[in-house]
């Protein structure tokens, strides 16, 4: 079984409590970005396109643990940016585990060898190492040579030290199903506990906008991958069987953005991990005052091609709870890779995209400036945005 039984029982119990309480919207996974700064500049990522005033911001230990309590989700994913650049990350991890939360730290692994002894193996803790395919594919994806080798060595070290380790694999339209399948065989042989799969999302400010998958391409790619792995049964995934079935075009799902709420250095991000269309000060405000019907496939142009787990895994889990036989069928027989696909949600009524990144940045810089003026009356002028830096340019960690 891919996911530990104890984790499945705890999450299942949590879901049952939400249903018994009559809650229609509740979180499964808290996505926390304690910083945006990263030591890579990947062409398909828009997470570091901020001035240094913002890249230097950190969520404190106290704020992080308050957000974990406020949200109440059973799983906490710590991402970024590169979370290992956050000097207080070990305290955040320990505090979350003390609350019996399953903690996943997503890392590019460049700093893992240096930092690993600050953490201890625990049933509630998992390293998720970013690997977007074999050596050639991954180094191309992150725009830097040698990263794959460093990540694999870190993966081996983490396994030797007794940690639970998964990989997070994001795929684009240049992915080859045969190569991806061989890569899954390689990491399985290395001893990874699970694989997390996702098609790339077209971030508004990603430097490379040419290699994102549309919905049809996503379904055909994942059918091609699963076909080479006995319907996907050859590998262990850190995702529900029905979400994998969705990736292969066999399920029609609307997204559930509140299932993976996101806390960043700006606050609670509306509406989801992938879209920063505004920010709430509290989790309660996020849940109660967000106009959820404005977003999602069929509602908003930016969501049209999204099939990412952060939006649809919670939908698949809800389906599995309502129809456990459907989930069991896919788990037993594998993902169907032939035949007709489920119909897509129509896009004819979606509202046009709003490009709000620059406005959000300006607002946050103004807040930072006001805070500095209030504290010492000496605000620093904004530095150049990350969009003006070349992919692969050296990024120095903040002190």
Wavefront OBJ file of the C-alpha trace (Angstrom):
o trace
v 0.000 0.000 0.000
v 1.388 3.421 -1.007
v 0.215 5.615 1.890
v 0.848 4.341 5.452
v -2.214 2.724 7.008
v -1.994 4.920 10.123
v -2.091 8.045 7.964
v -5.054 6.767 5.961
v -6.969 6.000 9.158
v -6.289 9.429 10.692
v -7.280 11.275 7.518
v -10.321 9.034 7.043
v -11.433 9.760 10.605
v -10.964 13.487 10.033
v -13.065 13.361 6.836
v -15.801 11.387 8.611
v -15.961 14.043 11.342
v -16.375 16.791 8.757
v -19.210 14.914 7.054
v -20.947 14.190 10.358
v -20.707 17.890 11.205
v -22.353 18.712 7.879
v -19.436 20.787 6.563
v -19.465 21.217 2.780
v -16.085 22.915 2.621
v -13.147 21.817 4.722
v -9.367 21.572 4.234
v -7.435 18.341 3.730
v -3.945 19.741 3.221
v -2.512 23.062 4.386
v -0.076 24.350 1.769
v 2.356 26.677 3.525
v 4.976 28.788 1.782
v 7.078 30.176 4.663
v 9.154 32.117 2.107
v 9.299 32.738 -1.654
v 13.080 32.874 -2.045
v 14.693 29.959 -3.872
v 18.202 28.877 -4.861
v 16.964 27.909 -8.353
v 15.224 29.905 -11.087
v 13.126 27.315 -12.942
v 11.635 28.448 -16.245
v 8.234 26.942 -15.462
v 7.843 28.557 -12.027
v 6.496 31.971 -11.162
v 7.138 31.777 -7.417
v 10.294 33.907 -7.233
v 9.258 36.837 -9.395
v 9.361 39.297 -6.512
v 11.644 42.131 -5.366
v 14.118 41.360 -2.595
v 11.950 43.134 -0.014
v 9.412 40.342 -0.486
v 11.899 37.520 -1.076
v 13.472 38.377 2.284
v 10.170 37.963 4.156
v 9.625 34.855 6.316
v 6.662 33.404 8.181
v 7.748 33.168 11.814
v 7.479 29.975 13.861
v 4.676 31.476 15.945
v 2.699 32.581 12.875
v 3.224 29.224 11.145
v 1.977 27.231 14.130
v -0.960 29.606 14.624
v -1.928 29.058 10.968
v -1.688 25.269 11.415
v -4.016 25.484 14.414
v -6.326 27.918 12.644
v -6.705 25.692 9.576
v -6.900 22.300 11.286
v -6.014 20.226 8.198
v -4.415 16.841 9.038
v -1.572 17.303 6.518
v 0.854 20.249 6.282
v 2.966 20.737 3.163
v 5.883 23.158 3.534
v 6.967 24.475 0.175
v 8.100 27.787 -1.273
v 10.471 28.903 -2.711
v 12.995 26.584 -1.151
v 11.878 25.914 2.441
v 15.321 24.745 3.594
v 16.483 28.379 3.256
v 14.193 29.162 6.223
v 16.440 28.951 9.294
v 13.529 28.191 11.628
v 12.004 25.443 9.500
v 13.050 22.668 11.959
v 11.018 24.357 14.720
v 7.997 24.662 12.431
v 8.272 20.978 11.534
v 8.605 19.930 15.179
v 5.685 22.115 16.221
v 3.455 20.685 13.508
v 4.329 17.088 14.383
v 3.691 17.801 18.054
v 0.166 18.618 16.908
v -0.025 15.184 15.214
v 0.040 16.688 11.738
v 1.584 14.806 8.824
v 4.343 17.111 7.596
v 5.781 17.069 4.080
v 8.761 19.280 3.250
v 9.051 19.909 -0.499
v 12.652 20.621 -1.470
v 14.900 20.763 -4.513
v 17.421 18.983 -2.218
v 20.365 21.270 -2.959
v 20.689 21.989 0.773
v 19.407 18.673 2.097
v 22.809 17.096 2.811
v 23.826 20.191 4.795
v 20.545 20.478 6.713
v 19.389 16.885 7.166
v 20.793 16.390 10.672
v 18.487 19.159 11.918
v 15.603 16.698 11.411
v 14.848 13.227 12.731
v 12.898 10.365 11.124
v 9.309 10.315 12.334
v 6.141 8.549 11.106
v 4.609 12.022 10.759
v 7.438 13.401 8.598
v 8.247 13.064 4.858
v 10.821 14.590 2.541
v 9.358 15.340 -0.916
v 12.229 15.788 -3.362
v 11.574 17.640 -6.589
v 12.565 15.500 -9.592
v 10.976 16.227 -12.968
v 12.293 13.162 -14.755
v 15.696 11.692 -15.578
v 18.941 13.661 -15.419
v 18.566 15.409 -18.763
v 14.881 16.227 -18.254
v 15.228 17.442 -14.675
v 18.279 19.634 -15.208
v 16.525 21.196 -18.203
v 13.399 21.792 -16.106
v 15.305 23.584 -13.315
v 17.600 25.447 -15.743
v 20.787 24.262 -14.074
v 23.164 21.378 -14.754
v 24.045 18.928 -11.989
v 20.924 19.393 -9.875
v 19.622 15.892 -10.638
v 22.789 14.233 -9.338
v 22.723 16.298 -6.137
v 19.040 15.489 -5.578
v 19.550 11.749 -6.107
v 22.475 11.667 -3.678
v 20.367 13.530 -1.124
v 17.518 11.071 -1.690
v 19.842 8.130 -1.015
v 21.196 9.823 2.119
v 17.700 10.475 3.465
v 16.715 6.841 2.918
v 19.918 5.648 4.624
v 19.058 7.784 7.644
v 15.605 6.218 7.882
v 13.409 9.015 6.527
v 10.253 8.517 4.500
v 11.014 9.993 1.073
v 8.788 10.759 -1.887
v 9.474 12.550 -5.143
v 7.402 15.336 -6.649
v 7.366 15.099 -10.440
v 5.931 17.929 -12.544
v 5.567 17.230 -16.252
v 5.292 19.517 -19.281
v 4.411 19.039 -22.948
v 7.909 17.856 -23.874
v 7.664 14.829 -21.528
v 7.973 11.450 -23.240
v 5.835 8.668 -21.688
v 8.483 5.989 -22.245
v 11.232 8.059 -20.594
v 8.961 9.001 -17.692
v 8.075 5.338 -17.133
v 11.772 4.368 -17.103
v 12.439 7.212 -14.653
v 9.721 5.902 -12.327
v 11.387 2.492 -12.450
v 14.731 4.087 -11.507
v 13.419 6.024 -8.491
v 11.401 3.008 -7.365
v 14.618 0.977 -7.384
v 16.252 3.744 -5.316
v 13.672 3.064 -2.618
v 11.372 6.093 -2.785
v 8.232 5.495 -0.779
v 5.888 7.289 -3.171
v 5.629 9.406 -6.301
v 3.555 12.589 -6.514
v 2.531 13.448 -10.078
v 1.351 16.726 -11.533
v 1.021 18.456 -14.893
v 2.669 21.873 -14.822
v 0.464 24.880 -14.142
v 0.849 28.007 -16.312
v 1.836 30.519 -13.637
v 1.143 34.082 -14.709
v 4.799 35.119 -14.427
v 6.587 31.891 -15.418
v 9.439 32.764 -17.834
v 8.581 29.816 -20.122
v 4.949 29.849 -21.275
v 5.453 27.504 -24.246
v 5.602 24.114 -22.545
v 2.446 23.908 -20.461
v -0.008 21.127 -21.220
v -3.605 21.664 -22.246
v -6.225 19.252 -20.884
v -6.179 16.891 -23.848
v -2.384 16.707 -23.828
v -2.388 16.013 -20.079
v -4.778 13.087 -20.422
v -2.916 11.571 -23.368
v 0.453 11.948 -21.597
v -0.706 10.221 -18.418
v -2.481 7.479 -20.325
v 0.801 6.858 -22.116
v 2.712 6.703 -18.828
v 0.219 4.473 -16.993
v -0.057 2.165 -20.029
v 3.637 1.383 -19.627
v 3.183 0.577 -15.934
v 0.264 -1.853 -15.875
v -2.260 0.928 -15.440
v 0.116 2.616 -12.986
v 0.142 -0.346 -10.598
v 3.872 -0.870 -11.141
v 4.622 2.227 -9.078
v 3.525 3.598 -5.698
v 1.856 6.988 -5.759
v 1.217 9.472 -2.979
v -2.182 10.245 -4.471
v -5.600 8.654 -4.552
v -6.387 6.149 -7.298
v -9.293 8.289 -8.506
v -7.054 11.344 -8.932
v -4.747 9.248 -11.127
v -7.840 8.111 -13.025
v -8.752 11.782 -13.469
v -5.300 12.565 -14.923
v -5.917 9.868 -17.536
v -9.219 11.453 -18.551
v -11.535 8.912 -16.950
v -13.217 11.250 -14.448
v -14.891 14.645 -14.840
v -14.030 16.670 -11.738
v -14.545 20.256 -10.702
v -11.728 21.555 -8.532
v -11.958 21.915 -4.757
v -9.605 24.856 -4.030
v -10.556 25.022 -0.344
v -9.293 21.450 0.068
v -5.689 22.743 -0.113
v -5.731 26.273 1.364
v -2.486 28.200 1.090
v -0.743 30.392 3.671
v 2.061 32.595 2.321
v 4.095 35.529 3.581
v 1.232 37.708 2.284
v -1.482 35.915 4.283
v -4.102 33.348 3.199
v -3.971 33.211 -0.587
v -7.165 33.438 -2.606
v -8.359 31.169 -4.072
v -5.694 28.434 -4.122
v -2.043 27.413 -4.168
v -1.746 28.210 -7.881
v -3.615 31.516 -8.115
v -2.808 34.565 -6.002
v -5.853 36.749 -6.697
v -5.945 38.354 -3.274
v -5.238 37.579 0.374
v -7.231 37.097 3.558
v -5.921 37.908 7.031
v -7.393 34.776 8.645
v -8.387 31.276 7.594
v -11.974 32.013 8.619
v -12.023 35.026 6.330
v -10.583 32.942 3.489
v -13.262 30.270 3.818
v -16.242 32.526 4.434
v -15.532 35.566 2.258
v -13.947 34.063 -0.866
v -16.308 33.928 -3.853
v -15.447 30.319 -4.701
v -17.869 30.217 -7.640
v -15.700 32.721 -9.518
v -12.922 30.153 -9.871
v -12.333 26.704 -11.303
v -12.588 25.037 -14.707
v -15.509 26.508 -16.615
v -15.636 29.572 -14.357
v -12.297 31.306 -14.950
v -9.946 31.400 -17.920
v -6.802 30.890 -15.814
v -8.230 27.568 -14.585
v -9.138 26.170 -18.012
v -6.199 23.751 -18.380
v -5.482 23.063 -14.716
v -5.446 19.422 -13.592
v -3.046 19.860 -10.653
v -3.413 17.750 -7.492
v -3.690 20.829 -5.274
v -7.017 21.564 -6.937
v -8.409 18.123 -7.703
v -7.046 15.630 -5.152
v -9.599 16.744 -2.571
v -12.370 16.263 -5.164
v -11.120 12.733 -5.852
v -10.996 11.956 -2.124
v -14.561 13.181 -1.693
v -15.621 10.942 -4.588
v -13.825 7.981 -2.994
v -15.645 8.542 0.300
v -18.993 8.683 -1.510
v -18.190 5.753 -3.815
v -15.479 3.505 -2.334
v -16.112 0.841 -4.971
v -15.011 3.220 -7.724
v -11.746 3.859 -5.885
v -11.218 0.167 -5.160
v -11.766 -0.736 -8.809
v -9.002 1.574 -10.007
v -6.684 0.440 -7.203
v -7.297 -3.208 -8.104
v -7.282 -3.089 -11.908
v -5.226 0.009 -12.573
v -6.010 3.208 -14.462
v -7.876 2.674 -17.719
v -5.666 3.820 -20.614
v -7.867 3.014 -23.619
v -11.367 3.919 -24.723
v -13.393 7.124 -24.550
v -12.527 9.875 -22.112
v -14.976 11.484 -19.701
v -16.471 14.742 -21.011
v -14.777 17.990 -20.039
v -16.488 20.864 -18.254
v -17.620 23.400 -20.917
v -15.579 26.614 -21.107
v -18.050 28.809 -22.980
v -19.180 30.678 -19.851
v -15.798 31.242 -18.179
v -14.859 34.815 -17.295
v -11.661 36.254 -18.797
v -8.369 36.164 -16.904
v -7.389 39.057 -14.687
v -3.661 39.753 -14.451
v -3.152 40.963 -10.910
v 0.419 39.987 -10.044
v 1.912 43.479 -10.415
v -0.917 45.023 -8.402
v -0.429 42.512 -5.579
v 3.323 43.160 -5.540
v 2.803 46.919 -5.407
v 0.378 46.549 -2.496
v 2.767 44.350 -0.551
v 5.716 46.673 -1.163
v 3.642 49.573 0.119
v 2.824 47.617 3.293
v 6.512 46.793 3.787
v 7.451 50.442 3.249
v 4.840 51.620 5.756
v 6.071 49.098 8.329
v 9.666 50.265 7.901
v 8.703 53.904 8.172
v 6.754 53.141 11.321
v 9.684 51.262 12.879
v 12.673 53.428 11.942
v 11.576 56.030 9.406
v 14.069 54.768 6.848
v 12.366 52.721 4.117
v 14.519 51.078 1.535
v 13.754 51.619 -2.153
v 12.397 48.543 -3.961
v 14.955 46.444 -5.791
v 14.500 45.001 -9.268
v 11.867 42.283 -9.734
v 12.920 38.677 -10.315
v 11.423 38.888 -13.825
v 14.385 41.090 -14.743
v 16.866 38.366 -13.746
v 17.865 35.649 -16.149
v 16.837 32.023 -15.434
v 19.725 30.289 -13.735
v 21.194 33.522 -12.342
v 22.802 32.902 -8.953
v 20.493 33.616 -6.041
v 22.081 34.271 -2.694
v 20.152 33.051 0.368
v 18.960 35.755 2.714
v 20.726 36.057 6.033
l 1 2 3 4 5 6 7 8 9 10 11 12 13 14 15 16 17 18 19 20 21 22 23 24 25 26 27 28 29 30 31 32 33 34 35 36 37 38 39 40 41 42 43 44 45 46 47 48 49 50 51 52 53 54 55 56 57 58 59 60 61 62 63 64 65 66 67 68 69 70 71 72 73 74 75 76 77 78 79 80 81 82 83 84 85 86 87 88 89 90 91 92 93 94 95 96 97 98 99 100 101 102 103 104 105 106 107 108 109 110 111 112 113 114 115 116 117 118 119 120 121 122 123 124 125 126 127 128 129 130 131 132 133 134 135 136 137 138 139 140 141 142 143 144 145 146 147 148 149 150 151 152 153 154 155 156 157 158 159 160 161 162 163 164 165 166 167 168 169 170 171 172 173 174 175 176 177 178 179 180 181 182 183 184 185 186 187 188 189 190 191 192 193 194 195 196 197 198 199 200 201 202 203 204 205 206 207 208 209 210 211 212 213 214 215 216 217 218 219 220 221 222 223 224 225 226 227 228 229 230 231 232 233 234 235 236 237 238 239 240 241 242 243 244 245 246 247 248 249 250 251 252 253 254 255 256 257 258 259 260 261 262 263 264 265 266 267 268 269 270 271 272 273 274 275 276 277 278 279 280 281 282 283 284 285 286 287 288 289 290 291 292 293 294 295 296 297 298 299 300 301 302 303 304 305 306 307 308 309 310 311 312 313 314 315 316 317 318 319 320 321 322 323 324 325 326 327 328 329 330 331 332 333 334 335 336 337 338 339 340 341 342 343 344 345 346 347 348 349 350 351 352 353 354 355 356 357 358 359 360 361 362 363 364 365 366 367 368 369 370 371 372 373 374 375 376 377 378 379 380 381 382 383 384 385 386 387 388 389 390 391 392 393 394 395 396 397 398 399
